[in-house]
C-alpha cells in the first residue's frame, strides 16, 4: 500500500510538472498494485470482523463475553474423569495399549414439573377454587341442564369404538344366554374391570350422586366442602382375613 501511494504521488508530481509519464515504470507498478488490491478486497471484507476484534482486544485488554464466535465446543469438557475410566494392561510384546473402559451415557430421568415455590397463599387459594368450579361445571348433571335449557341446535355426535362394540356384543350374548337357560353367570374380576372401563355396567349410585356443587357459590377456598371419607366396613373388624371370627379357632 505504501509503494502504491508513493508511485501515485510520483505520477501526480509528473503531471503537475508537465513531464511525460509515457514508459515510466511507476505506471506499471501502479497497475500491478491496483490489480492485487482488487483481488484481495473480498478477503479483506471476510477478515474485517476478526481484525477489528483483535484490534479491540489489544486496545482495551478485555474479551467480550457475548461474542458469538466464543460459543464453541470445549474439548476439555469431553474428556472423562480419571475416576470414571479404567485402563487395561499393556502388552509389552505387542506394544499395544489397553483399551479404556467407557461408560454408556444414560440421560437423566427428569421430567419437567411446574414450579410453584413462588406461588403465594392467595394465588394457591384462587387456583384451588378455580379448579373446583371447573370440576363442578363438567359434571354430567350440569351437562344435562345445559342441554335442556339451551335454545340453539344441539350437535349429535356418533363415534364408533371397536373395543366398546366388542364389549357390548359380549354383554348381549351373556344376557341372552342367562335368559335362555334361566341362570345367572358370575363375573370374574377381569370382566368386572372391563365393564367399568368401557362403561357397560351401570349402578344406582350414578343416579343418586349429583356431585359437589358447593364450589359454584364459594368465594374462597376455605368455603369448599371437604371430601367425604369412605366409611370402613364393619365386617373387617369382626371377621379375619379368611372369614373366621377373631378369638375363635
C-alpha positions, -999 to 999 in steps of 0.1 A, spaced: 0 0 0 29 24 8 46 17 -26 12 22 -43 9 56 -26 45 66 -35 40 57 -71 7 75 -73 23 106 -58 51 104 -83 26 103 -112 7 133 -99 40 152 -95 50 144 -131 16 157 -144 18 189 -123 54 195 -136 44 189 -172 67 159 -176 57 129 -198 48 97 -180 50 75 -211 72 45 -204 75 53 -167 80 22 -145 57 37 -118 27 33 -141 34 -5 -144 38 -8 -107 5 11 -101 -14 -12 -124 0 -43 -107 -7 -29 -72 -42 -19 -81 -49 -54 -95 -37 -70 -64 -57 -47 -42 -89 -55 -61 -83 -92 -59 -78 -92 -21 -108 -69 -14 -132 -99 -7 -106 -115 16 -102 -82 34 -140 -80 39 -141 -115 53 -113 -108 77 -126 -74 87 -145 -87 118 -116 -108 130 -92 -79 126 -115 -54 143 -120 -79 172 -82 -84 176 -75 -47 175 -103 -40 200 -89 -67 223 -54 -53 220 -66 -18 227 -90 -24 256 -73 -55 270 -106 -73 276 -125 -100 257 -162 -96 250 -181 -124 269 -211 -121 245 -190 -127 213 -208 -154 192 -175 -167 180 -166 -177 216 -195 -201 218 -178 -232 207 -173 -267 219 -148 -272 248 -128 -304 240 -115 -305 276 -151 -310 289 -155 -341 268 -126 -359 284 -136 -385 310 -125 -380 346 -97 -401 360 -120 -418 384 -146 -427 357 -123 -447 334 -101 -477 339 -71 -486 318 -62 -521 308 -29 -538 310 -2 -530 284 11 -559 263 49 -554 263 54 -579 235 30 -563 210 34 -528 223 -3 -521 223 -21 -501 250 -50 -515 268 -84 -502 259 -101 -479 283 -135 -489 295 -161 -464 285 -194 -459 303 -227 -459 284 -244 -425 285 -276 -426 304 -298 -395 302 -311 -382 335 -346 -393 343 -361 -359 349 -395 -347 338 -404 -310 336 -426 -301 366 -443 -268 372 -425 -249 399 -450 -233 423 -425 -223 450 -431 -186 443 -468 -190 445 -484 -170 472 -512 -183 495 -538 -161 478 -528 -175 444 -530 -210 457 -565 -205 471 -576 -189 438 -562 -219 418 -579 -244 441 -612 -225 438 -610 -223 400 -602 -260 397 -632 -269 420 -656 -247 399 -643 -262 367 -648 -297 380 -684 -289 392 -693 -274 358 -681 -305 339 -703 -330 357 -730 -350 338 -758 -332 357 -746 -297 346 -743 -311 310 -779 -323 311 -791 -289 324 -772 -270 297 -787 -292 270 -822 -288 285 -823 -250 287 -802 -244 255 -823 -229 227 -799 -234 199 -794 -265 178 -777 -295 196 -749 -313 178 -753 -350 179 -721 -369 177 -718 -406 168 -684 -422 172 -677 -459 166 -655 -476 191 -644 -511 181 -634 -521 217 -667 -509 231 -687 -525 204 -670 -558 211 -677 -555 248 -714 -547 241 -717 -577 219 -702 -600 245 -726 -585 271 -756 -591 249 -746 -627 243 -742 -631 280 -776 -617 288 -792 -638 261 -776 -670 275 -788 -662 310 -824 -656 298 -825 -688 277 -810 -710 304 -826 -693 334 -794 -690 354 -771 -662 365 -734 -663 354 -708 -650 378 -685 -623 366 -647 -627 370 -626 -599 383 -612 -592 348 -647 -589 333 -658 -565 361 -628 -543 354 -636 -543 316 -672 -534 323 -662 -505 345 -636 -494 319 -659 -493 289 -690 -481 308 -711 -511 301 -720 -517 338 -744 -492 354 -752 -488 390 -778 -469 411 -751 -448 426 -747 -428 394 -784 -419 396 -784 -406 432 -749 -390 431 -751 -354 418 -716 -343 427 -704 -314 448 -717 -280 436 -706 -260 467 -677 -246 447 -701 -226 425 -712 -205 455 -679 -204 473 -659 -171 474 -628 -186 489 -610 -219 490 -619 -223 527 -656 -224 518 -652 -256 498 -667 -287 512 -641 -312 524 -641 -345 506 -661 -372 523 -641 -402 535 -654 -436 528 -667 -454 558 -648 -485 567 -667 -518 565 -676 -532 599 -672 -568 590 -634 -563 586 -631 -557 623 -654 -585 632 -640 -611 608 -605 -620 599 -589 -622 565 -601 -658 559 -636 -653 572 -631 -666 607 -641 -648 638 -612 -633 658 -606 -651 691 -621 -684 679 -603 -714 665 
